[in-house]
């Protein structure tokens, strides 16, 4: 996201480059239609983590409190990366799935529309 400095000609060091996260990359994840989580979450994750581990081990700690989470049919889950439909390979690493530092992905879960269909 570009930033406009209030002082003309300002140039400062970028403080959130990948080398500053101890071997991890930042990954933004948004679960569409579930506004109980009002914005994407940002997670520091190792690039060699298998995508299946993200789904099985990380996401339950983030989204597991939502009653819809236990009902997700992962085979029907729809993913988006870079604004385009995307099908991650669960056996490949995050890096091998094309996820770079500060990538943003979206998850859609057809048939699950939040608490009482409210999108919350």
Helices and strands as residue ranges (DSSP letters): G 18-20, E 24-31, E 41-46, H 51-53, I 54-58, H 59-63, G 69-71, E 78-81, E 84-86, E 103-108, G 115-117
